[in-house]
Amino acid sequence: MRARNFIPGHLFGDLLNADRRIGITPDRAQPVPKVGPHKIGRRQAEAQFVIPANPGLRPGMPLHRGAQIPLKGTLNVLFHPKTKGIHHTDQLLGLRIAGTRRGPKRLARLLELARFHHVARLFHPGAGRSGQKGQAQSASYKHIAHRAILSVGLAITAQTGLAYDLPEPLAEQDFLTFDAKQTALGQLLFYDKILSGNQNIACATCHHHDLGGTDALSLGIGEGGKGLGAKRTPGEGADRIAKRIPRNAPALWNLAHKDIRVLFHDGRLEISDIYDNGFDSPAQEWLPKGLPNIIAAQAVFPITAQFEMAGNPKENEVAGAVHDRIDAAWPILAKRVRIIPEYGEAFVEAFPNIDRPEEVTIVEIASALAAFIGTEWKNHDSPFDAYLAGDKEALSPAQVRGMDLFFTKANCAACHNGPLLTDQAFHAIGLPAFGPGRTRAFDPLPRDVGRMGHSDRLEDAYRFRTPPLRNVTLTGPYGHNGAYKSLRAMVRHHLNPALARQLWSTHDAHLPEVPWLAKADLLIQSDAREMARQNAKLDIEPKRLSEDEFNDLMAFLEGLTGETARTRPMGPPKAVPSGLPVDD
């Protein structure tokens, strides 16, 4: 009788009742839980409840009896109404089998059916009994069933190689396209120091071609510094820097990918309609309308940042205007550019909406910069890309083993997933604290609270955006504050964050000497309470890898470097229309 009830009530029920679902939706406003019909993806489905992709939960958070649900994008998972169980073909008793959707359909269904709650009922003579004895027998039989099914699942996984999902290969249609004339104009602006308050620093100073799109420093030396990259000095006299840039310069690779929706380490720039200008940004409603994409929106902020490009309020009109209100500086910079004849003519030629140079605004300047960044830093010809496209010889045996570790045992893909190997979410990984911190007006402590600085949500404290990993070998130092100049050291930190934090020293970073700032560099570490708060916030668990496994993992990361990454299509211009020197 029990077996007869099991077959129609569980196996066939799951095959036929496809509407019995939990929806996982990217809509943050959806309450949790919510019973009833909900729009899941592009269709309407009956869901027992819906879980938003970012309701304070994190990917891989255990939700039911060891089951884990990847909370990213829109996904449907089976919901069993009798056991109140959350199930998915990717799960078998807490064992992640993330490749079933790409694997054979029959095996995927078999794994879906062979689940603990269902099969355990066949070995559950204690069901319906009352008292401690019945409960003990029930637990015993469940344990036996759990072990048996887990063994079968492991065997099936080992024999089939059905272990994880790989991202889809990147293709040209995955990226935004840009006008060639706007791209050429953006190249000049990217290297022209005219966009800085004191006309002494360009976008390229901190995002240089020769440095993989970064500045090779843990914490940058911005306005007032001299030189480029590791040789950059903090300046001298009245012009010397008064503060290190609080965060590491992020790389620019593949920002034109259509999936990109959030930028900066704390995510303070997001695609959003909250201010009726397309973005949620530090400029709020003062961000100009008409910016065509998130790269263009990002481009308008470094030029208004005091220690990056604007300078101090009393030094120039741009910095003074920013001190009044952020949008007051952009017309000044636009006028600087458009009155140079070569620039004025180029804007008229490149933008259909511009008939005269006087019409050029910060929107066109940012759009040109975005066209250059999006075109110049697009790169997806790595061995990994070739492997995804079907060339199984593109990765070496060590790199294939490292890829297996990346997506399974090392659990890197919990955060580094998707086409760009980032979930674009925020995680606390326990990096050591140092530098001036990204302070706030009401919070002068030299600390960086990460995402909380933008969201003002306590649960976001010390969480930072997951960086994309393509061309990661070229973009050191690593971490939101560049804590590690070595990629190997950064990966080792992920394996044991608490220990790595204890062993860290400034020698692990790349901080040019600035004698008048030296005392402040480690000041936050003397605050025992703040250190306790940071130590307590950790979203990743220690992992054990052998030295051979670690080396394989590093080999895979090297396989993410594009064949042409070091040779960009355009590169730096020899000169710029302003006549100011070009960093080289």
N, C-alpha and C positions, 0 to 999 in steps of 0.2 A: 504493500500500500504506500509506504513512504517513497519508494522508488517511482511508483506510478505518478504520485502527486508531484514529485520532483521534476519529472520530464516535461509535462505540459505546463506546470506552474512556474518553472524557472527557465529552462532552456528555450522552449518555444515562445515563452512569454517575452524573453529578451529579443528573440529574432523578429517577432511580429510587432511588438509595441514600441515602435521607433520614436513615438512622441514623448516617451517617458524620459525626459532629459533635464540636465542642469545646463543652463546657458552660462558661458563665460564671455562677458562682453567688455569692450574697451570703454564703455560709457561709465565714467566715474560717478555720475549722478544717480545711477541705479542703486536703490537701497539693498542692503543685505540683511536677512534674506527677503525675498519677495515672491509670493506665491501667485501663480496664474500665468496667462499667456504673455510672452515677451518676444520682441523682435530679436532674433539671433542671426547675426550676419545680415543677409539680404532677404531672409524669409521670416515668417511668423511661426513660432513653435510653442507648444505647451510645455512650460518648464515648471518643475516643482519650486525652484527658486533660481535666481540669477546672481552670479558673483562678478562684480566689476573687476577689471584687470588691475586696478590700483586702489583698492579700498583699505590700504594699510597692510595688506597681505603681501607676501613676497613669493616669487616663483619657487616652486618646490616645497612650499609650506605644507606639513602633514595636516590633512583635513579629516581623515577618517581611517582608523585602523591601519596606519602606515601608508595609506594611499597618498599619492602626491599628484597635484594637478598643475601643469604649467600655465600660469596665469598670464598669458600674453596673446594679444589679438583676440579673435573670436573663435571659440572652440566648443564643441558639444561633447559631453561625456555621459555615459549611461548612469541612470539613477534607478536603483531598485527600491520600490516603495515599501516592501515588506521589511527588508533589513535596514532600510534607511542608509544604504551603502552608496558610496561614490566610487564609480568604476570607470575605467577607460582601457582601450586596447593597449595603451602604453604602460599599463600597470599590471603587475602580477605579484600580489602580496607584498607591496613595497619595493619589488624589484623593478627598476625602470627598464622597459623594453621599448625604447623610443623609435624603433625603426619599423614598427608593424605597419604603419600607414604606407610605407614605401615597399614593404615586403609582399610576399604572396598573400592573396586575399583569404584563402582557406586557412592558412596558418594564423593569420590575424584573427579570424573569427574563432578559431580553436582556442587561442590564448584568451580571447574575450570570454568564452564560455567556461573555461577551466579556472574559475575564480574561487577564492576561499569561501565566501559566504554561500555559494551555491553547492559546491562539491562537499563542503563540510556538513551540509544537512544530511547527506547520505550516511555519514558516520556520526550522527548526533542522537543517540538513543536517549539522551537526557532531556531532549526537547519536550516541553509540556510538563515535566516533572517539577515538583516543588521541593523546597528544602535544600540544605547545603549539599547532601549527597548527590542529588540530581545535578546541581550546579557543578560540583567537582567532576562528575563523570562527563558532563558536557564540555568542560574546559579541557579535559584530558583528550577526548576524541577530536576536538577542534585542533589541539596542538599537533596530534598525529597527522590529521589531514593537511594542516599547514605545512608541516615538514615534507610530506609526500608530494604535494603539489609544487612546492618550491623546488624540490629536486628535479621534478619533471620539467619545470619551466627553465631551470638552469641548463639542463641537458639540451632542450630544444634550442635555446639561445646559442649555446656553444656550437652545436652542430650546424646551425643555419647561418651563423654570423649576423643574425638579426639583432643588432645591439643598439643602434641609434640612428637618428635622422641626420642627414647632411643637408646643409642649405642648398638651395637651388643655385646653379651657376649664374653669375652676374652677366647681364646683357646690356647692349647699348640702350634698349628701350626702357631700362630701369632708371635711367638718368635724365635729368633735365637737359634740354638743349639750349644753346645760346647763339646769338648773332656774332659772326666773326669780327665785325667792326667794333662791336661793344667789347668783345674779348680783348682785342688789340689795345683799345683805349684803357681797359682795366689793367692791363699789364703795366702801362706807364704810370698809372695812378698808384698801383701797388708798390712801386719802387720809388715814388716821388715823395720827398719829405715835406712837400708843401701842405700836406694834409695834417701835419702836426702843429701844435701851437707855436713853438719856437723854431719850426722848420728845421729840426735837427734829427728827426727819426721818422722812418717810414714803416708801413705794414711789414715790408720784407725784412726789417731789422730783426724782428722776432719770429718771422716765418720765412726763412730764407731757403732758396733752392738748394744751396750747398749743404744744408743742415737737415734735410728731410722734411722741410716745411716747419721746422721749429727753430729754437735759438741755442740748443745744446746746453742750456743752463737749467738748474733746478727751479730757481726763482729768478725771473728775468731782471735785467737792468734796463730800465726804460728811459724816459726822457731825461736827458742830462748825461747819459753815459757816452762812452767812446768805443768805437770798434765793433766787431762782429763776433758772435758765437763765444767760444771758450776764451777768446782773447779780449772780450769786451771788458772795459774798466768802468768804474763808477763815476768817473769825472773828477773834477777838482775845483777848488775855489767856490765861488758863489753859485756856479752852475752844477755842482756835484749833486748826486741823487740824495734825496732825503728819506727814501724808503725803497726797499726791494719791492718788486711787483709780487703781490701776495700768493699768486698761483703760477703753476707751470704753464707755459705757452702750449695750447693744444695743437695737435697736428691738423692739417687741412684735407687729408685724403678722403676722396669720395663724398664730399659734403653735398654734391649735387644729386646724390641718390634720392629717389622719390620717397623712400621710407623715412628720411631724416625729419624728425618733428620737434627735437629739443636740442639746444646747444648750450655751451658753457658747462663748467664742472658742476655748478649747482642748478643747472637747468633753468636759469632765470630768463631764458628766451625760449618760448614755445609757440607753436602754431595754435592760434586761438582767436575767437571772435569777441573776447571779453571786453576789449576797448574799441571795437568797431574799426580796427585798422589791420586786422589779420594776425595780430600777435599779442601774447602776454609777455611784456618786457619791462625792464627798469624804467623806460620812458613812459609807460602806461599810455594815457590818452594823448600824450604829446609826440608819440612816434608818428612820423608823417605817413599819410595814406599813400598807397600806390607802390609800395615796395613789392617786387614781384615774387620773392621767395625768401626763405629763412636765411640764406647766405647774405643776401642784401641787407636784411634786418640786422644781422650780426655785425656787418661791416661799419655801421654808424656808431658803434659804442666805443671801441678802442680810441677813436679820435677825440672822444669827449672825456676820457679817463685821465685824471690828473697825473698819475705816476706812469702812465703808459705813453700817451702822445700829447695830451693837452698842455701840461706844464702847470705851474702854480698860478693862482688867480691874479697876482700883481705883475706877472711876467709878460703876458700878451693878452690881446683882446679875446681870443678864443677861450682861454682858461677863465677869464673874467666873466664871459657870457655864460659859460657852463655853471659857474658859481651862482648865477642868478636863476637860471633854469636850463635844463639840458637842451631844449630845442632852440635856445637862443644862439647857440654856437654854429649850427649847421648852415644857416644863411651866410655867415661870415666865411666859412670854408668854401661854400659853393661859389661865392663871388671871387675869392682868391683864385680859384681854378679857371672859371669861365672867362676872366679878363685876359688870360694868356691866349694870344691869337691861335696858337696851334691846338690848344685844348678846345677853345670855343668852336673852331671849325670842325674838329673831330666829333664833338657832340652833335652838331647839326647834321653831320653826315651819318652818324651811327643811330640816332634816335628819331623815328618818324614823327614823334610829337614835339620835337624841338625845331623851330624855324629860325630862331635867332639865339646867339650865345646867352643873351640876358635871361632866357627862359630856363637855363640849366639850374637845377636844384640839387639838394643832397640825394634825392631819390634817383636821379640819373647817375650821379657819382657812385652811389652804392650799387646800383644795378650793373654798372660797368665792372666794378670790383668783383661782384658776384659772378659775372660772366667769365672773368679770368680765373678766379679761384675754382669755380665749378668745372671749367674745361681743363685747366692746367694740372690740377691735382687729381683728376680722374685716373684710376689705375686698377686694373683687374687682370693682369697677365702673369700672376704668380704660378708656381707649380701646383698649389692648391686649387687655383682656378682651373688649370688644365685638367687636374684630377676630377673635379666636379663635372667638367664637360665631357668626361668619358675616357681620358687618357690615364689608365691605371698604372702606367709606368712613370708618370710625371713626378710622383713622390718616391723617395728612396724607401727601402724597408724600415729604416729607423724612423722616418717621417710618418709612415703609415702606422707604426706602433705608437708613435707620439700622438697621432690623430685619434687612435682608439682611446688612449688615456685621456685626452682632452675632452672627449664626449662621454666618457664613462667614469672610470675610477677617480681621476683627478677632479671631475665635476666642474671643469672650467666653463662648459657650455651652459651651466645653470644661469650664468649672467652673460657670457660671451656667445650669443646665439644669433640666428637670423643671417641674412645675406652679408651684413657688415661685421658679424661677430660681436654684436652688442645688443642688449635688450633695451637700451636707451632708458633704463630705469636707474634707481639710486640705491647704493649699497654701502654699508660701513665695513671696511676691511682693515681697520686698525692701523693705518699708517702713522708713523711717529709725527708728533707736532713740533713745528719749528717755524721760524720766520715771523713776519709782522702780523700774519693772520689777516683774514678778510673781515676787518672790524666793521661794526655798525654804529650809527650815531649814538644809540642808547646803550651800546655794548662795546666799550673801548678795550676790552681784554684782547691781547694779541693772539686770538684763536680763530679757527675757521670752523663754523658750525655746519658748513655744507649746505645741503638742500634746505634746511630749516631757515637759512638766511633769506630765502625767497618765499618759502611757503608759510613760515611762522607756525609750523606744526611741530610740536615737540618730538613726535615719533620720527621726524625727518632729520634729527640732529646727527651730524657727523657722517651723513650719507652723501656719496658723490656719484655722478653719472658714470656708467660703465663705458670706458673708451672703446672705439672700434679697434680691431687688431690687425687689419690689413696694413702691411709695411711697418709693423710694430718694431722691427729690428732697427729701423732708421729714425725712430722718433724719441729716443731717450733724451733726458732722464724721464723716469716713469712715476706715475701717481699724480694726484691733484696738486701736490707741492713738490713734485720731482724728488721724492725722498730717496730714490735709488737711481744712480747713473747707469747701473748695469741691469740689463733685462733679466739675467740669471738671478740676481739678488731680488728683483721684484717678484719673480715667480716663486722663489724660496719663501718670501714673506707670505704669499698666499697659502703655503703649505702649513705654516705655523705662525700666524700673526702675532700672538702674544709673546712668543720667544723672540721673534725677529724685532719686535718693538723694543724689547729690553736690550738687545745687542746692538741696536742701531747707533751710529755716531755720524757726525757731520761729514766724515770721510766717505760715507756711503753716497752722499749727495755731491752735486757739483755747484758749490757756492763760491763765486769769486770773492776774494777778501775785500771787505768794506770795514775798515777799522772803527769808524764812528758808529757803525750799526751792529758791531759784533756782540755787544752785551744784550741787545734785543733779540738776537737770532734764536736763542734758546730760553728766553725769559718765561714763556708759557709753561715750560717743564718744571718750573719751581712752584707752580700752583698745584698742590697735591689734590685738591678737590676736583679741579678741572681734569687732571690726569685720570682720576678715578672714574669720572663720567665718560671720558673717551675710552678708557680701557674696558668699560662695561658694555660698550656699544659695538657689537661685532655680528655681522650677518653671515660669515663664512666659518666653517668648521675645519680644524686641522686635518690634513691628509698625509698619509704615509706613502712615500714613493721610494723605491730603491734608487741608487745612484744611476743605474742603467736606465731605469724608467724616467728619471729626471732628464737625463741626456736625450732620450727619445722625444720627450715633450718639447725640449728646447729645439730639437731638430725640426719638429713640426712647425713651431713658430717661425723658424727661418724660412720654411716653405711658404709662408704668407707674403714674402717679399716679391714684388713684381719684377719681372725680367727687365722692364724699362723704367722702373721707379726712379733710378738715379739719373735718368736722362729725360727731362721733361720736354714737351713739344716746343715751347717758346723760350723758357729760361729768362734770365734777367735782361733788360734792355741795356744797350751801351750808354744811353743818355736819356734824360727826361725833359719835357718841355720847359719846366721851371728853371732849368740850368743848375739845380742843386746837385751835389754829388750823389752818386749811386753806390750803395753798400756792395762791396765785393770782397 
